[in-house]
């Protein structure tokens, strides 16, 4: 049953929960259906499986919302530093960089690593990190200045 419908169900789940969680949602839905023992009694198993994926996606979203709420509550402290200003234009510009440039920018600016640590983590030379960082900065200046 899984082999017959998995590809179609994962494609469907991708629209519901995104590509990174789609396969897990389908697998969880299939396990839930299998454990219930009801599939043998269903007239239209394909329709039943699609419904199971929708239900599993709902549970996934609820779980995600609960987790985010817990994280938000845990992060609120009187002595906490103010949250950095979110700049959608910067996030969009970073998303438009090449994958390697984006990786270097994230590790240098978000994870606060030096060039040597970034080079080690990515398995490239420090010179390569400097080159990608310089190109990323130039590209970011152009993208942000244009807006």
C-alpha positions as CSV (number, residue, x, y, z in Angstrom):
1,X,0.0,0.0,0.0
2,X,2.8,2.4,0.9
3,X,4.7,1.8,-2.3
4,X,1.6,2.3,-4.4
5,X,0.7,5.7,-2.9
6,X,3.8,7.1,-1.2
7,X,5.1,9.3,-4.1
8,X,1.7,10.9,-4.6
9,X,1.1,11.4,-0.9
10,X,4.5,13.0,-0.3
11,X,3.9,15.4,-3.1
12,X,0.5,16.2,-1.5
13,X,2.0,16.6,2.0
14,X,4.7,18.9,0.6
15,X,2.0,21.4,-0.2
16,X,0.6,21.0,3.3
17,X,3.8,21.1,5.5
18,X,6.7,21.9,3.2
19,X,9.3,19.7,1.7
20,X,11.4,19.1,4.8
21,X,8.6,17.5,6.8
22,X,6.4,15.9,4.0
23,X,7.9,12.4,4.0
24,X,7.7,12.2,7.8
25,X,4.1,13.3,7.8
26,X,3.3,10.6,5.2
27,X,5.2,8.0,7.2
28,X,3.4,8.9,10.4
29,X,0.0,8.9,8.7
30,X,0.7,5.5,7.2
31,X,1.8,4.1,10.5
32,X,-1.3,5.5,12.2
33,X,-3.5,3.9,9.5
34,X,-1.7,0.6,9.7
35,X,-1.9,0.5,13.5
36,X,-5.6,1.3,13.5
37,X,-6.4,-1.9,11.5
38,X,-9.3,0.0,9.6
39,X,-7.7,0.0,6.2
40,X,-9.1,-3.4,5.3
41,X,-12.6,-2.2,6.0
42,X,-12.3,1.0,3.8
43,X,-14.0,1.1,0.4
44,X,-11.6,3.7,-1.1
45,X,-8.1,3.2,0.5
46,X,-6.5,6.0,-1.6
47,X,-9.1,8.6,-0.3
48,X,-8.6,7.3,3.2
49,X,-4.9,7.7,3.0
50,X,-5.2,11.3,1.7
51,X,-7.4,12.1,4.6
52,X,-5.0,10.5,7.0
53,X,-2.2,12.7,5.6
54,X,-4.4,15.8,6.1
55,X,-5.1,14.8,9.7
56,X,-1.4,14.1,10.3
57,X,-0.5,17.5,8.8
58,X,-2.9,19.2,11.1
59,X,-1.3,17.5,14.1
60,X,2.1,18.5,12.8
61,X,1.1,22.1,12.5
62,X,-0.4,22.1,16.0
63,X,2.7,20.6,17.4
64,X,4.9,23.2,15.7
65,X,2.7,26.0,17.0
66,X,2.9,24.6,20.6
67,X,6.7,24.2,20.3
68,X,7.1,27.8,19.1
69,X,4.9,29.1,21.9
70,X,7.0,27.1,24.5
71,X,10.2,28.5,23.0
72,X,8.8,32.1,23.0
73,X,7.8,31.7,26.7
74,X,11.2,30.3,27.6
75,X,13.0,33.1,25.8
76,X,11.3,35.9,27.6
77,X,13.5,37.0,30.5
78,X,13.9,40.3,32.2
79,X,17.7,40.2,31.8
80,X,17.5,39.1,28.2
81,X,19.1,41.3,25.5
82,X,16.6,42.9,23.2
83,X,15.8,40.8,20.1
84,X,17.6,41.9,17.0
85,X,15.5,43.8,14.4
86,X,14.2,41.6,11.7
87,X,15.0,43.0,8.3
88,X,13.0,41.2,5.6
89,X,15.0,42.9,2.9
90,X,18.2,41.5,4.3
91,X,16.8,38.0,4.7
92,X,15.5,38.1,1.1
93,X,18.9,39.4,-0.2
94,X,20.7,36.6,1.7
95,X,18.3,34.0,0.2
96,X,19.4,35.2,-3.3
97,X,23.1,34.4,-2.7
98,X,24.6,31.2,-4.0
99,X,24.4,28.3,-1.5
100,X,28.2,28.5,-0.7
101,X,28.0,32.3,-0.1
102,X,24.9,31.9,2.0
103,X,26.6,29.2,4.1
104,X,29.6,31.5,4.7
105,X,27.4,34.5,5.6
106,X,25.3,32.4,8.0
107,X,28.3,30.9,9.7
108,X,30.2,34.2,10.0
109,X,27.3,36.5,11.0
110,X,24.7,34.3,12.6
111,X,27.0,31.7,14.2
112,X,29.8,34.3,14.9
113,X,32.6,32.0,13.6
114,X,35.9,33.2,12.4
115,X,37.2,32.4,8.9
116,X,39.3,29.5,10.1
117,X,36.4,27.9,11.9
118,X,34.1,28.3,8.9
119,X,36.7,26.8,6.6
120,X,37.1,23.8,8.9
121,X,33.3,23.3,9.1
122,X,32.8,23.6,5.4
123,X,35.9,21.6,4.4
124,X,37.4,24.4,2.3
125,X,40.4,26.7,2.6
126,X,40.4,30.0,4.6
127,X,41.1,31.8,1.3
128,X,37.9,30.3,-0.2
129,X,35.9,31.5,2.8
130,X,37.4,35.0,2.4
131,X,36.6,35.0,-1.3
132,X,33.0,33.8,-0.8
133,X,32.5,36.3,2.0
134,X,33.8,39.2,-0.1
135,X,31.6,38.2,-3.1
136,X,28.6,37.8,-0.8
137,X,29.2,41.2,0.8
138,X,29.4,42.8,-2.6
139,X,26.3,41.1,-3.8
140,X,24.4,42.0,-0.7
141,X,25.4,45.7,-1.0
142,X,24.1,45.7,-4.5
143,X,20.8,43.9,-3.7
144,X,20.0,46.0,-0.6
145,X,21.0,49.3,-2.3
146,X,18.8,48.5,-5.3
147,X,15.8,48.2,-3.0
